[in-house]
């Protein structure tokens, strides 16, 4: 029994001698903390600084991008205002051009109308002059023909009534009158 008691005693002593999770020893805690700080120092030197540097660079890039975006937005607003102003000016100019074109068209139509009236009046006057001249010429022809007919009629009438002697005398008188 003694042996079994010694064996059981050694197992208890061994179990008391080994650290467990629920009852850690000081050396283990110390080594864990030392390992943690060493790991922290290594991470700080080789990982943390580059990570912080990258984060700072990223922050700077984002800040510059935001500033550039704001500048671009301001420029876009200026361009938009300029575009609106130019569109308004173009619209005003277009309206002015259309209005001037209408005035010019009205003036041109008036000039054309006046010129057409003058030409029509001139044509009417020319036609009246031609009609009057033709009327006068026709009247003169009609008088001449009437006179010729009257002479021919008189001649025939006189031939029968007058003899040659009397006819010669009348002709002589007429020639003297003419």
Secondary structure, DSSP 8 states (H G I E B T S, - for coil): -HHHHHHHHHHHHHHHHS--SSS--HHHHHHHHHHHHHHHHHHIIIIIHHHHHHHHHHHHHHHHHHHHHHHHHHHHHHHHHHHHHHHHHHHHHHHHHHHHHHHHHHHHHHHHHHHHHHHHHHHHHHHHHHHHHHHHHHHHHHHHHHHHHHHHHHHHHHHHHS-HHHHHHHHHHHHHH-
